[in-house]
Amino acid sequence: MKQALELAVENYQRLRDEAAGELQQAQKQLTALRNTLSTLENYRLEQQQRRRSSADTARRVTALHLESRFAGTIEQAIEQQRLNVQQAVARLEQKRMALLACQKKLKAVEMIIRQRAQRQAMRAARQERLATDEQAAIRHLQKLKAVHAAPQIHLETNSVMS
């Protein structure tokens, strides 16, 4: 069974990947909206140039009225598209902030895992040092016993011989 932190890492990785996908989608949408705005502005410019070039010719009042209304409609479309672009920029920034938040959470959990692994390694090293020290102490005591036991054996053999 996976530990809670491993599950959290998987969850935050999934959320990060989803946020990155949403950010990419928002960037594509913003690009499309900007392209549409550019197209509308170019179309407006073309229409203005046509009106200027045809200004020399005599036109009827109804044609001028229709051109004026059409120019107003294009201006409205351009303003609406600018608003759409502004909203898309705001959404893009929100998606970017969401992605950063997911990345921060993921890094925080990964740091906790690394810290726990380091503490575990330090505990294992400390346990190994204690075991090594204990073995060294036991060997030292055995040597001391052997040294103290050696003269007694020598004394016992001397007293038996006498």
N, C-alpha and C positions, 0 to 999 in steps of 0.2 A: 504494500500500500504506500502511496506517495505521501510525503510529508506535506504539511500545510504550506510551507514556504515554496516548495516545488510547484504546488498547485497555483499559488499566487503568482509565481513567475510565469507559468504557462498562461494564466488568465491575463496578466498585464502585457505579455507578448502578443496575445490575440487582440487585446484592445488597442495596442500600439499599431499593429498591422491594419486593423480596421480604420483607425484614425488616419493613418498614412494614405489609405485608399480614398477615404473621404476628402482628404486634403488634395490629393491628385485630381479627384473628380471636380472639386471646387475650382481648381486652377484651370481645368479644361473649360468649365462653364464660363469662367471669367474671360478667358481668351475668346470664346465664341461670342460673348456679349460685346466685347471690345471690337471684334471684327464686324459685327452687325452695326455698331455705332459708327465705325469708320465708313462702312458702306452707305449708311444714311447720310453722313456728312458729305461724302463724295457726290452722292446723288443730288443733294441740295445745291452743291457748288455747280454741278452740271446744269441744273435747272436755272440757276441765277445767270450763268453764262449764256444760256439759250435766250432768256428774256432780254438780256442786254443786246445780244446780236440781232434779235428780232424787233428791237425797239424802234428801229428806223422805219419799219413797215407799219402801215396803218392796220390797226386791229380793232375789232369790235369791242364794245363795252362788256359784253357777256364773256368773251374770251379772257379779257383782263381780269374780270371778276373771278372766273374759274381758276386762273393762274394764281391769283392772290389767295384764294381759299386753299388751293393745293399746297402753296408755300407754307401756309399756316399749319396745315396737316403735317407736313414734313417736319416743321419746327416742333410740333407737339410730340411726334414720334422720336425725334432726336432727344428731347428733354426726358421723355419716358425712358429711353434707352440709357441715358446718363444716370438716371435714378437706378435703373436695373444694375448698371455697372457698379455704382456706389454700394448697393446692397450686396452684390457679389463680392466686392472687396472686403466688406465687413464679415461676410460668411467665411471667406478665405482666412481672415485673421482669427476668427473663432476656431476654425478647424486647426490652424497652426498652433494655437494655444492649447487646444485639446490634445494634440499630438505631443507637445512638449510636456504636458502634465502626465500623460501616460509614460513617456520616456523617463521622467523623474521618478515616478512610482516604481517602475521596473528597476531602475538603477538602485533605488533605496532597498528594495527587497534583495537584489543581487548582492549589495554591500553587506546586508545582514547575513546572508548565506556565507559570504567570504569570511566575515568576522567570526561567525560560529565555527567555520572550518579551521580558522587560525587558532581559536581558543581550544578546540578539540585537539589540534596538533600539539599545542603547547602543553595541554594536560597529559597527552600520551608521552611526550618527551619528559615531562616532570615525573611521571610514573616510572618511565624507563630509568631515569637517573636515580630515583629512590630505590628501585629494585637492584640496580648496579651497586649503589652505596650499601644496601643491606647485604648483598653478597660479599662485598669487600670487607664489611665489618665482621661477618661470620668467618671468613677466611682468616682475618687478623686474629680473632679470638681463638680459632683453632691453632694458629701458630703459637700464640701465647701459651695455650694449654700444653702444646707439645714442648715448648721450651721449658716450662715449669715442671713438666712431668719427667723430662730427661735427667735433671740432677737428682731427683728422688730415686730413680732407677739406679743411678750410679751410687748413691748413698746406700741403698739396700744391698747392692752387690758387695760393697766394701764391708758392711756390717756382717754379712753372711760369711765372708772370708775370715773375719777375725775371730 
